[in-house]
């Protein structure tokens, strides 16, 4: 690691490069704006956008383990555990404790299914707003890019 001090112009050049070209900062900015749209629509249902998407994931996986849910949601273990615990504590999902074995599948509860059904109009409204903001090409690009993401990379 270099201990050389950088001049203000060198720092300004680095900042300019990152500001103009960094995919990470731009995708994070897009994510925050889009997430905010969904959060606003879902708030009347007592749901955040991350809780909503987690409920949908749990419902679709129909009995997955904590680790499987975390991998499918592209989250590291502590974030996944924290978010999942909130959903379990609300009674929107339940962890089944089997008589034998270590696997403890998580299933969406009746309360969770009912909540999803009630919140779908809000999700649809957020979808419309997000698509308007992103445009047809932007929305399509996000769907295509996300479909190709490898699940294994965040197995941690």
TORLUM-646176 format. One record per residue (C-alpha): residue in one letter; x, z, y. Coordinates in pm, whole numbers, padded with zeros to 5 digits, always signed. Layout:
AXZY/...
//
This chain:
X+00000+00000+00000/X+00143-00104+00335/X+00187+00148+00614/X+00247-00121+00877/X+00023-00080+01180/X-00189-00375+01271/X-00230-00497+01627/X-00569-00510+01795/X-00568-00890+01770/X-00493-00877+01395/X-00776-00628+01348/X-01008-00842+01559/X-00918-01143+01345/X-00995-00951+01024/X-01325-00825+01165/X-01418-01176+01272/X-01341-01315+00926/X-01556-01053+00754/X-01836-01085+01009/X-01856-01463+00966/X-01798-01497+00591/X-01863-01176+00396/X-02132-01230+00134/X-02160-00857+00064/X-02242-00753+00420/X-02486-01040+00462/X-02670-00974+00135/X-02688-00602+00216/X-02839-00684+00556/X-03094-00917+00395/X-03173-00650+00136/X-03235-00383+00400/X-03468-00607+00601/X-03668-00721+00298/X-03679-00370+00151/X-03819-00242+00480/X-04105-00496+00461/X-04203-00375+00115/X-04159-00008+00205/X-04397-00049+00501/X-04666-00209+00286/X-04630+00035-00005/X-04605+00354+00205/X-04986+00414+00211/X-04972+00442-00170/X-04697+00704-00162/X-04451+00456-00307/X-04119+00320-00193/X-04017-00032-00283/X-03758+00099-00530/X-04018+00318-00703/X-04259+00025-00722/X-04001-00206-00877/X-03895+00069-01118/X-04256+00117-01231/X-04293-00256-01287/X-03969-00257-01486/X-04079+00040-01700/X-04417-00121-01765/X-04251-00448-01865/X-03990-00290-02092/X-04253-00089-02282/X-04050+00201-02417/X-03691+00148-02304/X-03429+00422-02285/X-03288+00555-01958/X-02970+00353-02011/X-03160+00031-02082/X-03371+00078-01769/X-03062+00142-01558/X-02888-00170-01690/X-03195-00386-01641/X-03229-00254-01285/X-02858-00321-01211/X-02797+00040-01111/X-02516+00277-01193/X-02608+00581-01399/X-02649+00848-01128/X-02867+00628-00906/X-03080+00523-01201/X-03120+00883-01321/X-03220+01005-00975/X-03476+00727-00920/X-03617+00760-01270/X-03655+01137-01233/X-03867+01089-00920/X-04102+00856-01109/X-04122+01098-01403/X-04182+01398-01173/X-04472+01215-01007/X-04629+01157-01347/X-04614+00779-01309/X-04409+00749-01628/X-04342+00974-01924/X-04048+01029-02152/X-04145+01045-02517/X-03955+01306-02715/X-03940+01186-03076/X-03945+01417-03374/X-03620+01264-03499/X-03338+01074-03336/X-03188+01081-02990/X-03365+00788-02829/X-03626+00899-02578/X-03830+00598-02471/X-03987+00598-02128/X-04335+00457-02090/X-04555+00400-01789/X-04837+00655-01778/X-05204+00592-01707/X-05146+00728-01356/X-04859+00482-01316/X-05068+00187-01435/X-05350+00288-01200/X-05107+00321-00909/X-04958-00022-00976/X-05304-00177-00986/X-05398-00014-00654/X-05066-00107-00487/X-05059-00474-00592/X-05243-00593-00276/X-04975-00421-00064/X-04701-00582-00272/X-04868-00921-00228/X-04884-00869+00149/X-04513-00784+00152/X-04441-01095-00058/X-04612-01312+00203/X-04413-01152+00486/X-04085-01181+00297/X-04145-01546+00212/X-04231-01619+00576/X-03910-01451+00688/X-03687-01618+00427/X-03854-01957+00420/X-03930-02152+00104/X-03568-02242+00038/X-03439-01889+00099/X-03702-01729-00124/X-03637-01983-00399/X-03259-01929-00375/X-03299-01553-00416/X-03519-01595-00724/X-03272-01840-00881/X-02965-01630-00802/X-03115-01306-00930/X-03225-01468-01256/X-02863-01547-01334/X-02719-01200-01277/X-02550-01049-01582/X-02700-00715-01689/X-02391-00594-01875/X-02173-00551-01565/X-02342-00227-01460/X-02370-00069-01802/X-02159+00230-01679/
//
